[in-house]
Amino acid sequence: MPFARFLFCLCVLLFTCHLGTTNAKSFFKLGSRAASCQIVVDHSGHGNFSSIQSAIDNIPSNNKNWVCIFIKAGIYREKVRIPYEKPFIILKGVGKRKTQIIWDDHESLAASPTFASFADNVVVKCMSFVNSYNSPRSDNKNPRMPAVAAMVAGDKTAFYRCGFSGVQDTLWDDQGRHYFDRCTIEGAVDFIFGGGQSIYE
């Protein structure tokens, strides 16, 4: 979709005018190796942190420079939340089949997301978000309830080669401008919903 890509690039150009020179340059280099990762997460304990949330919590509030968190291969059984006061975060895994974040919350729509991002300027690469409630569908008798894999409410957020898996309400594209490139989204009921202004390619 050349026209859709043009519109997205135009939006990126407009909002980077409000950033500092360093931040603007960093954003356009996110697709290359120029955005090096300063923080390493390894669930086996061979990184700076063993959980993704602890790495995010370590980033100062109101950060104004891009911070990259490299997440090694593994299944991370945790809920991950990027609060609104922590922008300019890059989460980089090693592949959507190799770096997986899994949880099974389903008590309410708002509380259920395995991954929730409220901050502006967030980039996520090469990982999967799974809400395992009611999965697999064929061999459980649980009542069908909203069980969100990912919720995105911040502006200027991009996902590259990511996976989103659930049964009901998989991806909550809540609000803001978002870009999804070569992502896989799986579900049975309302697997994409919300009021976000997004491009899916």
N, C-alpha and C positions, 0 to 999 in steps of 0.2 A: 504494500500500500504506500506508494511514493508520496502521495499527498498527505496521508496521515503522518508519515515520518517527518515530512516538512513542517507540519503544524507543531509536532512535538519539539523539534529542534528550535523552532521559533520561540516557543514558550520557554525553553531552557535558556535561550539567548536573552530574553527579556528579564527573567528573574535573576540571572547571574550579574546583570548590571547593578543590582543592589548589593552584591557581595564585594568583599575586598578583592584586590587583584590576585592574591595567593589562592583564595578559595575558588575564584572563578577558574583559574588555570587548573587547579586540582580537579574540579568537577569534570572538565572536558578530558582529563586524562584517566578517568575512572575505568575506562575500558582497556587500558594498557597496564603495563607493569609499573608505571610511574607512581601509582598509589600504593606504596609499600605498607605492609601490615605491621603495626607496632605491638599488638597484643595477640597472644596465642592462647586458644582454649583447647584443652585436651582432657576428655573425660577420664582418662587413665592417670592423670596427674603429672604429665610431662610437659606442661605448658605454664603460662603465667597464671591461668585459672582453670579450674575443673568444670565450671558451669558457665554458660553464656550469660546468664543474668548477673553473676558476680562481676564479670568483665564490664558489662554495661554500667553497673552501679559504680564502678571505679572511675568512670569518665566524669570530669567536673561538670556541674550544671552550667548551662548557658555557654557551652563550648562553642568557639567560633572557627575552629580549624578541623579539617577532616581527620577522623580517627578510624583506622581500619582494624577490625577484629578478625583474625584468621581462625576458623573453627575446623579442627582436624576431623577426620572421618570417625563416625561413631553414631550411636543412637543416644540422644540427649533427652532423658525423660524429665522434662521441666517445662514450666510456663515461662515465656520470655516477654518482657514488656519494655518498650522504649518510651519513657515519659516525654511529655511535650518540651521539657526544659533541657533535653539532651539531643540537639540536632547534629548534623554533619557526622553521622555514623555510617560506616560501611561494614556489613557482615559478609564475610566471604568463606564459603565452604569449599569442598573438593568435588562436589557433584550431588545432584539431587537424589541419587540412590545411595550415596555414601555418607553424607552429613544429613541426619534427620532429627528433627525436634518433635517429640511425641508427648501428648497428654490426652486425657479423656474427660475433661470437665464438661458438664452439661446442665448444671443447676439453673442457669439463666443465660439468655442471649448475651448480655453485657459481660458476664463473668466467665463465659466459656472459652474464649479464644486461647488456643495454644500459643499464638504469637499475636501481640498487639502493639502497634506503632502509632504514637500520637505526635511525634516530633516531625518537623519539616526537614527536608534535605537528608533523606535516608536512602541508601543503596544496598540491595541484598543480592548476592550472587551464589548460585550453585549449591542449593540446599533445599530441603523439603520440610513442610510444616504439616503435621498430621494430628487430627483429632480422632482418636481411635474408638470413641464411644459408638456403639452399634456397628462396629466393623470387625469381621466381615458380616455383611447383612444377612447372609443365608442361614447362619447357625446361631442366632441369638434371639431372645424373646423380650429384649428391652423395649420399652415404649419409645416411639420416635419423638425426639426432642431436638431443638436447635443445639448443635455442637460445632462451634466455629473452629476452623483450623487457623485462620489468620484474619485479623481485623486491621485495616489501614485507615487512619483518620488524619494523618499529617499531610501537608502539601509537599509537592515535589519529591515523590518517592518512586524509585524504580526497582524492578525485580528482573534479573537476568537468569534464565535457565533454572528456574525454581519450580518446585512441586507443591501443590496444595491438595490435601486429601481428607475427605470426610464423607458423611452421608447426608446430613441436612445442614444447610447454610454454611457451606465450606469456606467460601471467601467473602468476607464482609468488606466490600469496597465502599467504605462509609462516606468519606468526604475528602476533597482535595484533588489535585492533579497527580495521576499515577501512570506509570508505564510498565507494561508486562511484555517481556521479550522472550520468546521460546519457552514459555512456562506451561506446565501441565496442571489442569484444574479438574479434580474428580469429585463427583457427588451424585446424589439421586434427587434431592429436592432443593430448589433455590440455591444451587451450588455457586452462583455468583449473584450478589444482591447489594444494594446500597445506592447512595447518591453521588459517588465519586465521578469525576470527569477523567476517564481513563482511556488509554489506547492499549489494545491487546494485539500483539503480532506473533 
